[in-house]
Amino acid sequence: MIDLQPSFERFDSPDNGSALESSRMLEELWGEIAQEIGSERFKKALGTVRHGQRFNKTYDHAWAQTHAEKTENTANLTLEISTGELSLNLVGFYNEQFEKVRDWIRSRPGRNFLRSHPELILVIFVRTAQRGKNGRPMWKGAESDELQRLKLSEASPSDVTMRLSTLSSQIDSNIQKLALHVRRTWSRKEALAMSGVSEIASLVEDWMAEIGTVEVGNAPRSW
């Protein structure tokens, strides 16, 4: 398994380029996971992997995503790393992604999947656009800030709905939008103790079987 220590250390005292180097490492980690699962089967389900490329000096994490050949409306997975944790995420960041992931969480297939994975949490972000010269919001490159984490094994669909509704009422809808990650985290200590990628690959395989359901976005709700 690729050595994660340098990437964790880069965020202990970040400098220009540190996030880019870590994102390249995550793309390599995806490659190891694909080999563990089977490269052809992995690519058929998750498409092309690509690391993040645009980072500034303030970035405190790095990522590499699946489905890089698709539009930003497609639900995808990311591996992300910061100074304290490694994570695997189902991403609902952009408008249609957000709707697909939100609706999947509240659907019967989504609830069944989450019950079988009590380690998953919901991370809620707010994205804030910059205003252009004409006053219109510019969403490209919008900054994001983490608002809350919610343990999904302890939350009902109505809990999630209420939480998102409350947060939506508290942000400036003219320049802010909510975003979601369904996340599995490994602490820095846990990640560094891994001798291989089998634990991550096992969850990725489960997501491979489920992500089509997320993408369809029309499964019946469980309430």
Residue pairs with C-beta under 8 A, 6 or more apart in sequence:
1 29
1 32
1 194
1 195
1 196
1 197
2 25
2 28
2 29
2 32
4 25
4 29
4 81
4 86
4 191
4 192
5 192
6 21
6 25
7 21
7 22
7 25
7 26
7 62
7 81
8 81
8 83
8 188
8 191
8 192
10 18
10 19
10 21
10 22
11 18
11 19
11 22
11 60
11 61
11 81
11 82
11 83
12 83
14 57
14 58
14 59
14 60
15 57
16 57
17 55
18 59
19 52
19 55
19 59
19 61
19 62
20 51
20 52
20 53
20 55
20 62
21 62
22 62
22 81
23 51
23 52
23 53
23 55
23 62
23 63
23 64
24 51
24 64
25 62
25 81
26 51
26 62
26 63
26 64
26 79
26 80
26 81
27 49
27 50
27 51
27 64
29 64
29 79
29 197
29 200
30 49
30 64
30 66
30 79
31 49
32 197
33 42
33 197
33 200
33 201
33 204
34 42
34 43
34 49
36 196
36 197
36 198
36 201
37 201
37 204
37 205
37 208
41 208
42 204
42 208
45 208
45 209
45 211
46 66
46 67
46 76
46 77
46 204
46 208
46 211
47 66
47 67
47 68
47 69
47 70
48 66
48 67
48 68
48 69
49 64
49 65
49 66
49 68
50 64
50 65
50 68
51 62
51 63
51 64
51 65
52 62
52 63
52 64
52 65
54 141
55 62
60 82
60 83
61 80
61 81
61 82
62 80
62 81
62 82
63 78
63 79
63 80
63 81
64 78
64 79
65 76
65 77
65 78
65 91
66 76
66 77
66 78
67 74
67 75
67 76
67 77
68 76
70 76
72 93
72 94
72 97
73 94
73 95
73 96
73 97
74 97
74 215
75 90
75 91
75 92
75 97
75 100
75 101
75 104
75 211
75 214
75 215
76 90
76 91
76 97
77 88
77 89
77 90
77 91
77 204
77 207
77 211
78 88
78 89
78 91
78 181
79 86
79 87
79 88
79 89
79 200
80 86
80 87
80 89
81 87
83 188
84 187
84 188
85 185
85 186
85 187
85 188
85 191
86 185
86 186
86 188
86 190
86 191
87 181
87 183
87 184
87 185
87 186
88 183
88 184
88 200
88 203
88 204
88 207
89 123
89 181
89 182
89 183
89 184
90 101
90 181
90 182
90 183
90 207
90 211
90 214
91 97
91 101
91 180
91 181
92 98
92 99
92 100
92 101
92 102
92 179
92 180
92 181
92 182
93 125
93 127
93 144
93 179
93 180
93 181
94 179
95 177
98 177
98 178
98 179
98 180
99 217
100 214
100 215
100 217
101 180
101 182
101 214
102 160
102 164
102 180
103 217
103 219
103 221
104 110
104 213
104 214
104 217
104 219
105 111
105 114
105 122
105 152
105 157
105 160
105 180
105 182
106 157
106 160
106 161
106 221
106 222
106 223
107 213
107 219
107 220
107 221
107 222
108 219
108 220
108 221
108 222
109 210
109 213
109 219
110 213
110 214
110 219
110 222
111 157
111 222
113 206
113 210
114 120
114 152
114 153
114 182
115 153
116 206
117 184
117 203
117 206
118 152
118 153
119 153
119 184
120 152
120 153
120 182
120 183
120 184
121 149
121 150
121 151
121 152
121 182
121 183
121 184
121 185
122 149
122 150
122 151
122 152
122 155
122 160
122 180
122 181
122 182
122 183
123 146
123 148
123 149
123 180
123 181
123 182
123 183
124 146
124 147
124 148
124 149
124 150
124 163
124 164
124 167
124 178
124 179
124 180
125 144
125 145
125 146
125 147
125 178
125 179
125 180
125 181
126 144
126 145
126 147
126 167
126 171
126 176
126 177
126 178
126 179
127 139
127 142
127 143
127 144
127 176
127 177
127 178
127 179
128 142
128 143
128 144
128 145
128 175
128 176
129 137
129 138
129 139
129 142
129 175
129 176
129 177
130 137
130 138
130 141
130 142
131 137
131 138
131 175
132 138
137 174
137 175
139 177
144 179
147 167
147 178
148 163
148 167
150 159
150 160
150 163
152 160
152 182
155 163
156 223
157 221
157 222
157 223
158 223
164 178
167 178
168 178
171 177
171 178
184 203
186 194
194 200
213 219
